[in-house]
Amino acid sequence: MIRGIVAIVILDLKRFWMDRARLVAGLVQPLLYLFVLGAGIGASVKMGSGDYRRFIFPGTMGLSLLFSATFAAITIVFDRQIGFFKAVLVAPIPRPAIALGKIIAGALQSLAQGMVLLPFAPLAGASLNLVETVEMIGAMALAALTFSTIGVAIACRFSSTTVFPVVSNAVLLPMFFLSGGLYPLARAPGWMQVAAHFDPVAYAVDLMRGSVLGNFFFPVPLSLGALTLTIAVLVWSAVSVFNRGEDDSSLGATRYNWRR
């Protein structure tokens, strides 16, 4: 089991290393949010006595982790489309190991991009001491693992590289905008605060923001519990699909006519 997970992780990390342009491209969007949007809105908005860019830094980190972790799972869709996924399924490793390997690989790729973004924190006015840095990296790791399970749980149900990005964006963008990444949830309308309680991205962003600003919207045990529950449920969901293999009668891609 462990050897199978390690093999899948190494395979995906080699792919990631060979596609280093994705690492650079993945930094463009969060940096635009941080420095362009942050500077523009920050000219007229202050979060307490701090810089707006400092406030949204955890949100832009969440944005980077969310989309890099989720779209790392597109390799599942691509492999299914070209037929390589069948070769992976018949390999002499347990199928749950394939799902877990994909999740861990996606989390590591996402965390790597986050670690590249982390040195920009001082430029955003978020100078972190050693303890805050450790807390931030811990929150980033948990967020990356959560977002990777979301990506794998979605990707394993598709066989079209055209449809997967459209559907995942339709799911991820509302999750990000409800998370409070760009605004304080405490000042949001009541219905948005209620919706945020059902959004795992909100808990991840809140943990990262708490490590930077020192204040949390959700109680820390609630955030940790919610993210742990999300990981457990989505891992079970992904493993159940991998266990079914390429039986299209049980895949959402066929059921909802999403296959191309």
N, C-alpha and C positions, 0 to 999 in steps of 0.2 A: 504493500500500500504506500509506504513512505517513499520507496524508490520510484514508484509510478508518479507520485506527485512531483518529486524532484525532477524527473525526466520531462514532464510537461512544462514545469516552470522554466527549466533551462532552455527548452525549445522556444518558448515564447520570448524569453529575454534575449536570445540570439536574434530573433526576428526584430525585436525592438532596437537592438544595437545596430543592426544593418539598416534600419530606417530612422537614422538620427535626425533627419529633416522634420520628423513628427515631433521630436522634442522641442525644436526651435519654434515650429509653428504653434505648438501648444502653449507657448509663453506669450504669444502676441495678444490674444484676447484678454487675458487677465491683466496684462500690463497696460493695455488701452483703458480698461476699466479703472485701474489704479491711478494712473498718471493723467490721462486725458479727461475722463469723466470726473475723477476725483478733484483735479485742479479746477475744472469748470464749475462744478456744483459747490466745491469747497470755497469758492470766492464769495459766495453769499450764504453758505450754510455752515454752522459750527455745531459740533456735537459736544455740548458742555464747553470746556475750555480747550478742547483738543482739535487737531486738524482732522478734516473729513477723510483725508487719505489714510490717516492712522485708523480711523473707525472702520473703513471699508477694506482694509488690508486682509483681515480674516475672511471677509466675504469673497474677495478676489482669489484668495488661496482655496476656498471651498469651490469656487468656479473652476479653477484649474484642476483640482483633484477630481471633481465630479465628472467633467467631460473627458479627461484623459483616462480615468479608470473605466468609464463606461464604453468608450470607443476602442479601448484595448480589446474588448470582447468581440469586436467585429471580425477578428480572425476566425472565430467559430463559424460565422456566417459565410465567410470567404471559403473556408475549408469545406464546408458542406456543399457550397456551390460548385467547386471544382472536383469534388469527390474524395478529397484527402481525409475528410472527417470519417469516412467509412474505414479507412486504413487505421486511423487512431482508435476507433471503437473495437476493432478486432485485434488490437495489440494485446499482449499477455499481461495486462494490468487491469485492476478493478475499475469499472466505469465511474464509481464515485471519486476515484483518484484523479480522473480526467477533469471532472467538474471542480474539485478542490484545487488542482494545479492551475487551472485557468483563472480561478478567483485570486489565488495568491500571486500569480504572475501579473495580473492586472493591477492588483494593489501595489506591487513593487514598482511597476512602471509609473503608476500615478504618483507614488511617494517620491520617486526619483525626480519627476518634474516639479513637485512641490519643493523639494530640497534645493532645486535650482532657483526657484522663485523666492525662497526664504531670505537670501542675502539682500534682497531689495527692501526688506523691512525698515532699516534705518533711513533710507531715502523717502519712505512714506511716513517718517516720524514715529515709527514703532520700534524703538531701540529696546531689545530684550536682554535681560540679564541671564545668567546661566540657568537658574531655576525656571524662569519663564520660557526659555528656549527649549528645555527638556519637556515642559508641559505642552508647549506648542507642537513639538515633534510627536509626542504621544497622541495628542488629539488628531494630528494629521494622519498618523498611522491607522488609527481607528476609523477615521473618516474614509481613507483610501480603501480599507477593507470593506467597509459598508457599501461604498459606491461601486466597487468591483463586483460585489454580489448582485447589485442591481443590474449592472451591465450584463453579466453572465446569465442571470435569470431571464432577461429580455432576449438576449441574442440566441440562446439555445432554442428558441421557439420560431426562429426565422431561417429562411434559406435564400433570401434575396438581399444582396448588399445595397440595393437601391431603396428598398422599403425600410430596412433596419434604421438608417440614420433619421429618416422622416419620423418614424414612430417614436424612436428614443428621444428625439428633440421635443416632440409633442408631450412627452412625459417629463423630461428633465427640466425644461425651461420653466414651467409652472412651479416645479419643486424648488428651483433656485430662487425665483422671485418671491415665493412665499416664505423663504428661509430667513429673511431679514438680513441678507448679505449686504444690501445697499442702503438699509434704513433700520432704525431701532424698532424692534418688535413692540417694545413698551409703549411706543407712540402710535402704533398701527391701529386701524379699526378693530373692533372686537371680533368680527367674523374672521379677520386675517389671523388674529392671535389664536383663535380656536383651530383654524385650519393648520397653523404651524405645529400644533401638538400632534398632528398626524403626518408630519413631514420629517423624514429622517435627516434630510439635509439641514433643516433648522437646528436640530440637536447638535450636529457636527459643527456647524458654523458657530453656534453658541459656545461650545467648548473651546474652539480656537479663539474666539473673541474674548472669552473670559481669561485665557492665558495672556492675552495682550493688554486688555484694559482692566482686568481684575474684577469685573462684575458680570454676573450671569443672569439671563432671563429665565432659564429653566434651572431647577435644582440639579446639581451635578449628578447625584445618583439616578435621577429620572433620565437624564441624557444618556448616561452609560447604559442603563437598563433598556432604554428604547433602541439604541443602536445595537446592543447585543441581541435583542429579540429580532430586530430586522435582519441581522446577519443569519441567525438560526433559521428563520422562516424561509428566507430566500435561498440559503444553501440547500435546505431540504427540497425546495421547489426545483432548483437546478439539477440536483442529484436525481430526482425522480424522472426528469426529462432525459437525462443521459442514460439512465437505466433502461428507458424504452428504446434507445438507439435510434435507428432511422425508420422506425415504423411511422410513416407519415399520417396514418389514421389517428395517431395520438398527439400530433403536433399542431399547435395553434396555427402554424403557417398554412396548413391545408384547410383546417376548419374555418378560418376566416378569409380564405382565398388570398393570402398574402404571399403566396409563392409565385415566383416568376420563372 
